[in-house]
Amino acid sequence: MFTSSAEVFRTRQAVRDLVEVVRHHRNAVERLAEAGAALHALDVQSFGRGLMAVDQTRLNTAILLAAATPDEDFNAFIGATALALSDRLQLGWLEDDLYWNWNAFRDHYKLADPSVRAALMNGFRTLHLIHRVNLSDPPTDAECLTRGVDVVLPALRANRLDSLAHALQSDISAHEAGRLWAEFMSDDMTWPVRAAFRYLYERTQSISPDNPDSALLIPWA
């Protein structure tokens, strides 16, 4: 159950980012399907209601096995984990809450590229925040950030984006970040703007826009 508009936006953004991770690991995910659990539609853009498959049990087994064997195929491990997280966030077919995966493979997730690692970590943190898993040691801010403020601020200053630089420096509230997002949100925003709002989303407070159910999401890193 959502308790704030920030959690609504955070969950939508987490699912969007995890779908992008699946897309970037598409070949590995397709191999899971071909192993005996054909996806109804492997176009990850269609994951608006969780996973759908011809043989759901076999698909679930293939995904959970890949998400638990990082040394077998790391790309499949990452793609399957992203797939499982996105499905769980949408209350899809998978019933596993991934509690065991978090305890066992936290350090493995850190080996992924920063944007992928952040997407996975934010997926786990969001599951924890909306009470779909209870993690005794949830992801830290450092684990959830694609880039630290020390990287984003110089880019904002170099591009004279003073209002965004001030927002990051003053650690504005989720609602203030939501109002700022309403001013800047666009599909073709520059990299420093994307990086700034991704930082605001990935920090603990996240972003709370006035229309969390329909607000434009932050473009993939």
Rosetta blueprint (number, residue, H / E / L):
1 M L
2 F L
3 T L
4 S L
5 S H
6 A H
7 E H
8 V H
9 F H
10 R H
11 T H
12 R H
13 Q H
14 A H
15 V H
16 R H
17 D H
18 L H
19 V H
20 E H
21 V H
22 V H
23 R H
24 H H
25 H L
26 R H
27 N H
28 A H
29 V H
30 E H
31 R H
32 L H
33 A H
34 E H
35 A L
36 G L
37 A L
38 A L
39 L E
40 H L
41 A L
42 L L
43 D L
44 V H
45 Q H
46 S H
47 F L
48 G L
49 R L
50 G L
51 L L
52 M L
53 A E
54 V L
55 D L
56 Q H
57 T H
58 R H
59 L H
60 N H
61 T H
62 A H
63 I H
64 L H
65 L H
66 A H
67 A L
68 A L
69 T L
70 P L
71 D L
72 E L
73 D L
74 F H
75 N H
76 A H
77 F H
78 I H
79 G H
80 A H
81 T H
82 A H
83 L H
84 A H
85 L H
86 S H
87 D H
88 R H
89 L H
90 Q L
91 L L
92 G L
93 W L
94 L L
95 E L
96 D L
97 D L
98 L L
99 Y H
100 W H
101 N H
102 W H
103 N H
104 A H
105 F H
106 R H
107 D H
108 H H
109 Y H
110 K L
111 L L
112 A L
113 D L
114 P H
115 S H
116 V H
117 R H
118 A H
119 A H
120 L H
121 M H
122 N H
123 G H
124 F H
125 R H
126 T H
127 L H
128 H H
129 L H
130 I L
131 H L
132 R L
133 V L
134 N L
135 L L
136 S L
137 D L
138 P L
139 P L
140 T L
141 D H
142 A H
143 E H
144 C H
145 L L
146 T L
147 R L
148 G L
149 V H
150 D H
151 V H
152 V H
153 L H
154 P H
155 A H
156 L H
157 R H
158 A H
159 N L
160 R L
161 L L
162 D H
163 S H
164 L H
165 A H
166 H H
167 A H
168 L H
169 Q H
170 S H
171 D L
172 I L
173 S L
174 A H
175 H H
176 E H
177 A H
178 G H
179 R H
180 L H
181 W H
182 A H
183 E H
184 F H
185 M L
186 S L
187 D L
188 D L
189 M L
190 T L
191 W H
192 P H
193 V H
194 R H
195 A H
196 A H
197 F H
198 R H
199 Y H
200 L H
201 Y H
202 E H
203 R L
204 T L
205 Q L
206 S L
207 I L
208 S L
209 P L
210 D L
211 N L
212 P L
213 D L
214 S L
215 A L
216 L L
217 L L
218 I L
219 P L
220 W L
221 A L
